């Protein structure tokens, strides 16, 4: 494989419980990145302390900090310092197969595409009750975060040539849940499938985490971007709808806790839609 330089960029916001495992997982990659760039997005927990104390043996880790603006601006800041030819964007609650980077960037290095994604995004906490409910809500298999029959192109770029990233000015800096779709819109093309790139991603594992994630999801443009979408969302995510859907799916999937999950999830999204009328910040 032609040795292109790889920069891995990780935005973090109060990820003290998981970021250490993420960094250690990247430290053992068969295709070694030249650097890991972590951008702290205004964390108030022990994230920074854990990053500084994390000892990596094969790769240099750099830490940059910004006020809380959201993952899009954090990724852009990290990219501005990156020295690699290819940028790889991951999250702090992910861990990786040792060949993840090798397989993810292979189509780019071969000149087949400007950027890639992987369908092999596995549920890292599939045994957790609320993680299971998260996938039931999405209609996904419990063990996967991307269905195996997903198309071979995607709106999210997990890896991209830095030259292409710079050409369009990086991610939009809105701070909302769909910031990482903005490269697709700017470039006018979706990322292409990188086969075999396996990684593991944590779902929310407590009702508190479900609430926080759903609140962020509810701020995205597809739910609360226009007046019409807001009105439709207020109906769709109302508690009566949540109860009916929750009860039906809980019986169909044999997971009675899903009723509680659905009520919490929909209420969180509902609150975010209400907040959008008052210009609530879109960052998580």
Order of alpha helices (4+ residues) and beta strands (2+ residues): beta-alpha-beta-alpha-beta-alpha-beta-beta-alpha-beta-beta-alpha-beta-beta-alpha-alpha-beta-beta-alpha-alpha-alpha-alpha-alpha
